[in-house]
Amino acid sequence: MDLNLNRADYLQVGVTSQKTMKLLPASRRRATQKVVVGDHDGVVMCFGMKKGEAVTVFKTLPGQKIARLELGGVLNTPQEKVFVAAGSEIRGFTKRGKQFLSFETNLTESIKAMHISGSDLFLSASYIYNHYCDCKDQHYYLSGDKINDIICLPVERLPRITPVLACQDRVLRVLQGSDVMYEIEVPGPPTVLALHNGNGGDSGEDLMFGTSDGKLGLIQITTSKPIHKWEIRNEKKRGGILCVDNFDIVGDGVKDLLVGRDDGMVEVYSFDNANEPVLRFDQALSESVTSIQGGCVGKDGYDEIVVSTYSGWVTGLTTEPIHKESGPGEELKINQEMQNKISSLRSELEHLQLKVLQEREKYQQSSQSSKAKSAVPSFSINDKFTLNKDDASYSLTLEVQTAIDNVLIQSDVPIDLLDVDKNSAVVSFSSCDSEANTTRLELKIRSIEGQYGTLQAYVTPRIQPKTCQVRQYLIKPLSLHQRTHVIDHDRPMNTLTLTGQFSFAEVHSWVVFCLPEVPEKPPAGECVTFYFQNTFLDTQLESTYKKGEGIFKSDNISTISILKDVLSKEATKRKINLNISYEINEVSVKHTLKLIHPKLEYQLLLAKKVQLIDALKELQVHEGNTNFLIPEYRCILEEADHLQEEYKKQPAHLERLYGAASHSSWGLCHI
């Protein structure tokens, strides 16, 4: 059956974080449910829909920004108690809004992720995991990289407590008490975890994960090892995954997988006979989807997907049809309802216009007062600067809670600014559409390794008085390197060895300065090893360091050359004497050139094909057909649009490869 869902916007709260909206359990199947949502103003709001209008059940006073919202209660009973994390505090509310818990965790950092299971509370700040039972400390773990999400396998179904941490270094860490039982490498930085089918699946051990580069997967977490069940690659190059849920929206008796992405895409996957997910429905919203839930909110008997977005909209994608067949009496009733709604909206609009005039007058009076403080309006920006492995470029995503007027990009190092297919912002010199209300835009940037500095984005929203925020992003010396967990040790490697009077923290800070995806805090232990892969050339780097010594190995001599220059400068700034030694493997130059050659050949052939297109089209028009052309030229004409699109997407790609080839040879002379 086809899945047709119609959009219904319910209300707007403040800016929301990931996983801060839930539906309270229904009293019966397909009965309308209440929605509870927390925002950056610290307000927790619970509402239900009645005759097409949002009716508030309870609303708390503003406070600290709400980072997470979860439902809990006694195990094996309806989970209808609301728990929110704000700063380092956990608060609990009944479904009527009465506060029954205020638990100060005394964490030194704000809570980033939370999971509730009966009387067990699982929390994580950026690097710290804590397990509490009845608000008493049980277990603690310090992670080697940032923790993005946390979950626990269902304790009511399994005879053990098994928390799982989703960490930025592309690893799921499975804990037992305060120790890591084992680690699971996943294909991207995991951003969200969820129990399969909401209960861990048939075994109770099935765990879903979503990554920041848009991949989905299912893993069975057994006591001894992980079992990978399926994985969905992000073939359509969609946004990162922020939220998932399980709900039978198709109505076939099997729960479907609901997915919300940071580019505003909502997806529904059904499961085939082999239990593999198949995409059944997708719809693009204009801003990132922070929470997603399946249930019934708008009207009894009609299932829907309820989402919250970054700017605070709570929206339903409902199975209720827009147009209904009805008799004359029913039609009159619908028309009357519509008239009532229009008059209600008119009076609300008049009230808002009056309020705007009052606030504008108040602002002018306060700004003209001699004692006036800065009255510049503040606004929230959701930004992301991430390396894409597929095309060795950086994606800069900027999302504002109100319409964007303009964005100025400034860089103190050479970069290529690329266009993005799905972008509402066009990289060109053109007149602007003043009526457009873009709240989110994405830019693609390609940097050159060895040239490092700062990229700045000046974001100006469409609000009065005019104001601007500046965001800064570091372009690192080895900016195109990405963390990996396995490298090929059989490659010919060049080695750079540093020794001197420097601490473990100092050498770690140098590595953070040079390479992306390295945790800011030094890892636990006296020595650490990180592996990296160059996303542009597929060369690799092994970095091992401790107090007084750093050893860096790479099959690309230019990587070693860049590291030597940058690390020498950083040590000189801190007045630290470094002893630098090299072991150069001349075979590595030939090896790197062999890696570059097929890429160079492909780009050269692409450039030649694109140059031929105009001439071949002229011949086609002159002759009236392409029968006289050899198959190779006919193929170029057939694929002309695709070839030109690919060539347009990769400006200076050929020059970069030439540069990489010459730099690899030059690195040998330079060292």
C-alpha positions in Angstrom: 0.0 0.0 0.0 1.1 3.6 -0.7 1.7 5.8 2.4 0.1 9.2 2.1 0.8 11.6 5.0 -0.5 15.2 5.3 1.3 17.9 7.2 -0.3 19.7 10.2 1.6 22.3 12.2 0.4 22.2 15.9 2.4 25.0 17.7 5.8 26.5 18.1 7.9 26.6 21.3 11.5 27.9 21.7 14.5 26.4 20.0 14.8 22.7 20.8 17.8 20.3 21.2 18.0 16.7 20.1 15.6 14.2 21.7 13.5 16.7 23.7 9.9 15.8 22.6 7.8 12.8 23.5 4.2 11.5 23.3 2.7 10.4 26.5 1.1 6.9 26.4 -2.5 6.7 25.2 -5.3 5.3 27.3 -6.3 3.0 24.4 -5.3 2.1 20.9 -5.5 5.1 18.5 -6.7 7.5 21.2 -5.2 11.0 21.0 -2.1 11.5 23.0 -0.5 14.5 24.8 2.8 15.9 23.5 5.5 17.0 26.0 8.4 19.2 24.8 11.3 21.1 26.4 13.1 24.0 24.8 16.2 26.2 25.2 14.2 28.7 27.3 14.0 25.9 30.0 10.2 25.6 29.5 8.6 22.2 29.6 5.2 22.3 27.9 2.6 19.5 27.7 -0.4 20.0 25.3 -3.1 18.1 23.5 -5.2 18.8 20.4 -8.9 19.6 20.7 -11.0 20.6 17.7 -7.9 21.5 15.8 -6.5 23.8 18.5 -3.6 23.1 20.9 -4.7 23.1 24.5 -2.0 23.4 27.2 -2.1 20.7 30.0 0.9 22.3 31.9 3.7 24.7 31.2 6.7 25.3 33.5 8.5 28.6 34.2 11.7 29.4 32.1 15.1 28.2 33.4 18.2 26.5 32.1 18.3 25.1 28.6 16.7 21.6 28.4 19.2 19.3 26.8 17.2 16.0 26.9 13.7 14.8 27.8 12.8 11.2 28.5 9.7 9.3 29.8 10.0 6.9 32.8 8.1 5.1 35.5 7.9 1.8 37.2 9.1 -1.0 34.9 6.3 -2.9 33.0 3.8 0.0 33.6 3.0 2.9 31.3 5.9 5.3 31.1 4.2 8.6 31.8 6.5 10.4 34.1 8.5 13.2 32.4 12.2 13.7 33.2 14.3 16.6 31.8 18.0 17.3 32.0 19.0 21.0 32.3 22.5 22.0 33.2 23.7 19.4 35.8 20.2 18.9 37.2 17.5 16.3 36.6 13.9 17.3 37.2 10.8 15.0 37.2 7.2 15.9 36.5 3.9 13.9 36.6 1.7 13.9 33.5 -0.3 16.7 35.1 2.8 18.9 35.6 3.5 18.4 39.3 7.2 18.4 40.0 8.2 15.4 42.2 12.0 15.3 41.6 14.9 17.8 41.6 18.2 15.9 41.6 21.4 17.9 41.4 24.1 15.5 40.0 27.0 17.8 40.9 28.6 17.1 37.5 31.2 19.7 36.5 29.8 19.8 32.9 26.2 20.1 31.6 24.3 16.9 30.9 24.3 16.1 27.2 22.5 12.7 27.1 20.2 10.8 29.4 18.4 7.4 29.6 15.8 6.3 32.2 15.0 2.7 33.1 12.9 2.2 36.2 14.9 3.5 39.1 18.1 3.6 37.1 19.3 6.8 35.6 22.1 6.8 33.0 23.7 10.2 32.3 26.6 11.5 30.2 28.3 14.9 30.0 30.8 15.5 27.2 33.3 12.8 28.4 31.9 11.5 31.7 29.3 8.7 32.1 27.5 8.2 35.4 25.0 5.6 36.5 22.6 6.3 39.4 20.1 4.1 41.1 17.5 5.9 43.2 19.7 9.0 42.8 22.7 7.3 44.4 26.0 6.9 42.6 26.6 3.4 41.1 29.2 3.5 38.3 31.4 6.0 36.5 33.4 6.0 33.3 35.7 8.6 31.6 35.4 8.2 27.8 38.4 8.8 25.4 36.2 10.9 23.1 32.9 12.9 23.3 29.8 11.0 24.2 26.9 11.8 21.8 24.2 9.5 23.2 23.6 6.9 25.8 21.1 3.9 26.2 20.8 0.8 28.2 19.5 -2.6 27.0 16.1 -3.4 28.5 16.7 -4.6 32.1 13.2 -6.0 32.3 14.1 -8.5 29.5 17.7 -9.3 30.2 19.4 -10.4 33.4 22.1 -7.7 33.3 22.5 -3.9 33.1 24.2 -3.1 29.8 24.7 0.6 29.1 26.0 1.6 25.6 27.8 4.9 24.8 27.8 6.4 21.3 31.2 8.2 21.0 32.4 10.7 18.5 35.4 8.5 17.5 33.1 6.2 15.5 32.8 3.7 18.4 30.0 2.3 20.5 31.3 1.4 23.9 29.5 -1.4 25.7 29.9 -1.1 29.5 29.6 -3.5 32.4 29.7 -1.6 35.6 32.5 1.0 35.3 34.5 -0.9 32.7 34.3 -1.3 28.9 33.2 -4.8 28.0 34.0 -4.3 24.3 34.0 -1.7 21.6 32.1 -1.7 18.3 33.4 0.3 15.3 30.6 1.9 13.3 30.8 3.6 9.8 30.5 7.2 11.1 30.4 9.2 14.3 27.2 7.8 16.0 24.8 10.6 17.1 21.7 8.6 18.2 20.9 5.2 19.8 17.5 3.5 20.1 16.3 0.0 21.0 15.0 -1.9 17.9 11.1 -2.1 18.0 11.3 0.0 21.2 12.2 -3.1 23.3 15.4 -4.5 21.8 13.7 -6.8 19.3 13.3 -10.5 19.6 16.4 -11.0 21.7 16.2 -7.8 23.7 19.7 -7.1 22.6 19.0 -5.4 19.2 20.3 -1.8 19.1 19.9 0.8 16.3 22.4 3.6 15.7 22.4 6.6 13.4 25.5 8.6 12.4 26.3 12.2 11.7 27.0 11.3 8.1 23.6 9.8 7.6 24.1 6.1 8.0 21.8 3.7 9.9 22.6 0.3 11.3 21.3 -2.5 13.6 23.6 -4.4 16.0 22.9 -7.2 18.4 24.8 -6.6 21.7 25.5 -10.0 23.1 27.6 -10.7 26.3 30.7 -11.7 24.3 30.7 -9.9 20.9 28.5 -7.7 18.6 26.6 -9.2 15.7 26.0 -6.8 12.8 22.6 -7.4 11.3 22.1 -4.6 8.7 23.3 -1.2 7.6 21.9 1.5 5.4 24.4 3.5 3.5 23.6 7.2 2.8 23.5 6.8 -1.0 21.3 9.9 -1.5 23.8 12.1 0.5 21.2 13.2 3.0 21.8 14.8 6.3 23.0 13.4 9.6 20.6 11.4 11.8 19.3 13.1 14.9 16.4 10.9 16.0 14.7 7.6 15.3 11.6 5.8 16.6 9.6 2.6 15.9 5.9 2.8 15.1 3.5 0.9 12.8 2.5 3.9 10.6 1.9 1.7 7.5 -0.7 -0.4 9.4 0.6 -3.9 8.5 1.1 -5.0 12.1 4.9 -4.6 11.9 6.6 -1.6 13.4 8.3 0.7 10.9 11.4 2.7 11.4 11.0 6.5 11.6 14.0 8.6 11.0 14.6 12.4 11.4 17.7 14.1 9.8 19.5 17.4 10.3 18.7 18.5 6.7 15.0 18.3 7.5 14.3 15.0 5.9 11.7 12.6 7.5 11.9 9.0 6.4 9.8 5.8 7.0 11.4 2.4 6.5 9.4 -0.8 6.4 10.9 -4.2 6.8 10.8 -6.9 4.1 10.6 -10.7 4.5 14.3 -10.8 5.2 13.9 -8.1 8.0 15.9 -5.7 5.8 14.7 -2.0 5.9 13.1 -0.6 2.7 12.4 3.1 2.2 8.6 3.6 2.0 8.1 7.4 2.5 10.1 10.6 2.8 9.3 14.2 3.1 11.5 17.3 3.4 10.9 19.9 6.1 12.7 23.2 6.0 14.8 22.8 9.1 16.5 20.0 11.1 14.3 17.4 12.8 15.4 17.2 16.5 12.8 14.6 17.7 10.5 12.1 16.1 7.6 10.0 17.5 4.9 7.8 16.1 1.4 8.0 17.7 -1.9 9.8 17.5 -2.2 13.5 18.3 -4.5 15.4 15.9 -7.6 13.2 15.8 -8.8 9.8 17.3 -8.2 6.9 14.9 -5.6 8.5 12.7 -2.0 7.5 13.2 0.7 10.0 12.5 4.4 10.9 12.8 5.0 13.8 15.2 8.3 15.8 14.9 9.8 18.7 16.6 12.2 21.0 14.6 15.2 23.1 15.6 13.2 26.4 15.7 10.5 24.7 18.0 7.7 23.7 15.6 5.8 20.6 16.6 4.4 19.2 13.4 2.4 16.1 12.5 2.5 14.0 9.3 -0.9 12.4 9.7 -2.8 9.6 7.9 -6.0 11.8 8.2 -7.1 12.8 4.7 -7.3 16.5 3.9 -10.5 16.3 1.8 -13.3 14.1 3.1 -16.5 13.0 1.4 -19.5 14.4 3.2 -23.2 15.2 2.8 -24.6 18.7 2.9 -25.1 18.8 6.7 -21.5 17.7 7.3 -20.2 20.2 4.7 -22.0 23.0 6.5 -20.4 21.9 9.8 -16.9 21.9 8.2 -17.5 25.4 6.7 -18.6 26.7 10.1 -15.5 25.2 11.7 -13.3 26.8 9.1 -15.0 30.2 9.6 -14.4 29.9 13.4 -10.8 29.0 12.8 -10.3 32.0 10.4 -11.8 34.5 12.9 -9.7 33.0 15.7 -6.5 33.4 13.6 -7.5 37.0 12.7 -8.0 38.0 16.4 -4.6 36.3 17.3 -2.9 38.2 14.5 -4.3 41.5 15.6 -3.2 40.7 19.2 0.4 39.9 17.9 0.6 43.1 15.8 -0.4 45.1 18.9 2.2 43.3 21.0 4.9 44.0 18.4 4.1 47.7 18.4 4.2 47.8 22.2 7.6 46.0 22.3 9.0 48.2 19.5 8.1 51.3 21.5 9.6 49.8 24.7 12.8 49.0 22.9 13.2 52.5 21.4 12.6 54.0 24.9 15.2 51.7 26.5 17.8 52.2 23.8 17.5 56.1 24.0 17.8 56.1 27.8 21.1 57.3 29.1 21.3 54.3 31.4 20.5 51.9 28.6 22.5 48.7 28.3 23.2 47.0 25.0 19.8 46.0 23.6 21.0 44.0 20.7 18.6 41.1 20.1 20.1 37.6 20.6 19.4 34.6 18.3 20.4 31.0 18.3 22.6 29.4 15.6 22.9 25.6 15.1 26.1 25.0 13.1 28.1 22.1 12.0 31.5 21.9 10.2 32.3 18.3 9.2 34.6 16.5 6.8 32.9 14.4 4.1 34.9 11.2 3.3 33.3 10.7 -0.1 34.5 13.9 -1.8 37.2 15.2 0.6 35.3 18.4 1.3 34.0 20.1 4.4 30.2 20.8 4.9 29.4 24.0 6.7 25.8 23.9 7.9 24.2 27.0 9.4 20.7 27.0 10.9 19.1 30.0 12.5 15.8 30.1 14.5 14.6 32.9 12.2 15.0 33.7 8.5 18.6 34.4 7.3 19.2 37.7 5.6 22.8 37.0 4.5 26.0 35.1 5.4 29.5 36.4 4.8 32.2 33.8 4.6 35.8 34.9 5.3 38.9 32.8 5.2 42.6 33.6 5.8 43.7 30.5 3.8 42.8 29.6 0.2 39.6 27.4 -0.1 37.3 26.3 -2.9 33.6 27.1 -2.3 31.4 24.4 -3.9 27.7 24.3 -4.5 25.3 21.8 -2.9 22.5 20.2 -5.0 19.8 20.5 -2.3 20.8 24.0 -1.2 18.4 26.9 -1.0 21.5 29.2 -0.9 23.2 29.5 -4.3 26.9 30.0 -4.6 26.8 32.7 -7.3 26.7 36.5 -7.8 23.0 37.1 -8.3 20.1 39.2 -7.1 18.4 37.9 -3.9 14.7 37.0 -3.5 13.6 39.2 -0.6 10.5 37.1 0.0 12.5 33.9 0.7 12.6 32.7 4.3 15.6 30.5 4.4 16.5 29.4 7.9 19.1 26.7 7.0 21.8 26.7 4.4 24.7 24.4 3.6 28.0 25.2 1.9 30.8 22.9 0.7 34.4 23.9 1.2 37.5 22.3 0.1 40.9 23.1 1.7 44.5 22.4 0.8 46.6 20.4 3.2 49.5 22.3 4.6 47.7 25.7 4.5 45.9 26.3 7.8 44.0 29.1 9.4 40.5 30.2 10.3 37.2 30.3 8.4 34.7 32.8 9.7 31.0 33.0 9.0 29.2 36.3 9.7 25.5 35.4 10.1 22.9 38.2 9.8 19.3 37.2 10.4 16.2 39.1 9.1 15.4 40.8 12.4 15.3 44.4 13.5 17.5 46.1 14.7 20.2 44.6 12.5 22.6 42.3 14.4 25.2 39.7 13.4 27.0 36.8 15.0 30.4 35.5 14.0 31.2 31.8 14.1 34.8 30.5 13.7 36.0 27.2 12.3 39.6 26.0 12.3 41.1 24.7 9.1 43.9 22.4 10.3 47.2 21.7 8.7 46.2 18.1 7.9 42.5 19.0 7.4 41.6 16.2 5.0 42.6 13.4 7.4 39.9 11.4 9.1 40.1 9.2 12.1 40.1 5.5 11.5 40.7 2.4 13.6 42.5 0.1 11.2 45.4 0.8 8.9 47.5 -1.3 6.5 50.9 -1.9 8.3 52.4 -3.4 5.2 52.7 -0.1 3.3 56.1 1.6 2.9 56.2 4.1 5.8 58.2 7.3 6.5 58.8 8.1 10.1 59.1 11.4 12.0 60.4 11.1 15.6 60.3 14.0 18.0 61.9 14.0 21.5 62.3 16.8 24.0 61.2 18.2 27.3 57.5 18.3 26.6 54.6 16.9 28.6 51.9 14.5 27.4 49.3 17.3 27.4 51.6 19.5 25.3 52.2 17.0 22.6 48.5 16.1 22.6 47.6 19.8 22.1 50.0 19.9 19.0 48.2 16.8 17.5 44.8 18.5 18.2 46.1 21.6 16.4 47.3 19.6 13.3 44.6 17.0 12.9 40.7 16.9 13.0 38.6 14.5 15.0 41.0 14.3 17.9 39.4 14.7 21.4 40.4 18.0 23.0 41.2 16.4 26.4 44.3 14.1 26.6 43.1 10.5 26.7 43.7 8.4 29.9 47.0 6.6 30.2 50.6 7.5 29.5 50.7 6.8 25.8 48.2 7.0 23.0 48.0 5.9 19.3 45.6 7.4 16.7 45.2 6.3 13.1 44.1 8.6 10.2 43.3 8.2 6.6 43.6 11.0 4.0 40.1 11.3 2.4 41.5 12.8 -0.8 44.4 10.4 -1.5 43.7 7.4 0.7 47.2 7.6 2.3 47.4 6.9 6.0 49.0 8.3 9.2 49.9 6.6 12.5 50.4 8.9 15.4 51.9 7.5 18.7 53.0 9.9 21.5 53.7 10.1 25.2 55.6 12.5 27.5 58.9 13.5 25.9 58.4 11.5 22.6 56.2 11.5 19.5 56.4 9.1 16.6 54.5 9.8 13.4 54.4 7.3 10.4 52.9 7.9 7.0 53.1 6.4 3.5 52.9 10.0 2.2 56.1 12.0 2.6 54.3 15.3 2.2 52.2 14.5 5.4 55.5 14.0 7.3 56.9 17.2 5.9 53.8 19.2 6.9 53.9 17.7 10.4 57.5 18.5 10.8 57.0 22.2 9.8 53.9 22.7 12.0 55.2 20.9 15.1 58.5 22.8 14.9 56.7 26.1 14.9 54.4 25.1 17.8 57.3 24.0 19.9 59.3 27.2 19.1 56.2 29.3 20.2 56.4 27.5 23.6 60.2 27.8 23.7 60.7 24.0 23.7 63.7 22.5 22.1 62.8 19.6 19.8 65.1 16.8 18.6 63.8 15.8 15.2 64.9 12.7 13.3 63.5 11.0 10.1 63.5 7.7 8.5 62.6 8.2 4.8 61.5 5.3 2.7 62.0 6.3 -0.9 59.6 3.5 -2.1 56.8 5.4 -0.4 57.0 8.2 -3.1 56.4 5.7 -5.9 53.7 4.1 -3.7 51.9 7.4 -3.2 52.2 8.3 -6.9 50.6 5.0 -7.7 47.6 5.9 -5.4 47.3 9.3 -7.2 47.7 8.0 -10.7 44.2 6.4 -11.3 42.5 9.5 -9.8 44.6 11.7 -12.0 43.9 9.6 -15.1 40.1 9.7 -14.4 40.0 13.5 -13.9 42.1 14.1 -17.0 39.8 11.9 -19.1 36.8 13.6 -17.6 38.2 17.0 -18.6 38.9 15.8 -22.1 35.4 14.4 -22.5 33.8 17.7 -21.3 36.0 19.6 -23.8 34.6 17.5 -26.7 30.9 17.9 -25.8 30.3 21.2 -27.6 32.0 20.0 -30.8 30.1 16.7 -30.8 26.8 18.5 -30.3 27.5 20.8 -33.2 28.3 17.7 -35.4 25.0 16.1 -34.3 23.0 19.1 -35.3 24.8 19.3 -38.6 24.4 15.6 -39.5 20.9 15.2 -37.9 22.0 12.0 -36.0 24.9 10.3 -34.3 25.1 7.1 -36.3 28.4 8.2 -37.9 30.1 8.6 -34.6 32.2 5.9 -33.0 30.6 4.3 -29.8 33.0 6.3 -27.5 31.8 9.6 -28.8 28.1 8.6 -28.8 28.5 7.6 -25.2 30.0 11.1 -24.4 26.9 12.7 -26.0 24.5 10.4 -24.1 26.2 11.2 -20.8 26.9 14.9 -21.5 24.7 16.3 -18.7 26.1 13.9 -16.1 29.7 14.6 -17.2 29.3 18.4 -17.1 27.6 18.2 -13.7 30.5 16.1 -12.3 33.1 18.4 -13.8 31.3 21.4 -12.4 31.1 19.9 -8.9 34.9 19.4 -8.8 36.6 22.6 -9.9 40.4 22.5 -9.6 40.2 18.8 -8.8 42.8 18.0 -11.5 45.1 20.8 -10.3 44.9 19.5 -6.7 45.9 16.1 -7.8 48.8 17.5 -9.8 49.7 19.5 -6.7 49.5 16.4 -4.5 51.8 14.4 -6.9 54.4 17.2 -7.1 54.2 17.8 -3.4 54.9 14.2 -2.6 58.0 14.3 -4.7 59.0 17.7 -3.3 58.5 16.5 0.3 61.5 14.2 -0.2 63.7 17.1 -1.2 62.3 19.4 1.5 63.0 16.9 4.3 
